[in-house]
Amino acid sequence: MFGFGPHIVEFAVHDLQSALTRGDVALMDVREPGEFAAERIEGAIPLPLSRFDPAELPTDGRKIVLMCGVGRRSATAAAQCAAAKIGIAGHLRGGLAAWKQAGLPTVSGT
């Protein structure tokens, strides 16, 4: 399911975790570099919202899921993708905060 319209698909944390484990998605973290370095979901790829360009999303066949701290910036980036007519699978509902609240692991450091 690729979103082009105004509706943005919101991934629940466990659905995203399963998709990451299967290698089905590329998780793009739109938080800023310092936030990314401090703590992130393993395997996430940094693409800060301050420099976000939908044309820079990977095109390796995996579905794109965006994430941020709580879901606001990733929703903004998803809207930019829709405006550019670049399909993505969606974004992580609740962002890193929801991931951590669910007790799922994170990594830190560069």
Beta strands, then each sheet from edge to edge (+ up, - down):
strand 1: 10-11
strand 2: 25-29
strand 3: 45-46
strand 4: 63-67
strand 5: 90-92
sheet 1: 1+ 5+ 4+ 2+ 3+
end
